[in-house]
């Protein structure tokens, strides 16, 4: 796709994934650096990658893939709370919800841009 909206959606999705990987590698999201709970984010990335492949990188399917990725991001936060990550001395419910909500919002934003690109392509 050559539309500016599609390129923006791809850029937002890739930037979000890059920043998330960077934070996981640097300090960890769900605990200290190297906490096994951070492995749940592999599922988030898998949903995005598999969804993009299934969608064949077409904007309508990519919108669905990014929406599913955002939902997976939210599920990670809920699972972390269920597992009690907020009871660690350096984590709180607020931190878990805010940080994961931030990334979910970025993936939702990418989904909306892909949806707009799909409408423009018609």
Buried (B, 14 or more C-beta within 10 A) or exposed (E): BEBEBBEBBBEBBEEBBEEBEEBBEEBBBBBEEEBEBBEBBEBBBEBBEEBBEEBEBBBBBBBBBBBBBBBBBBBBBEBBBEEEBBEEEEBEEEBBBEBBBEBBEBBBBBBBBBBBBBEEBE
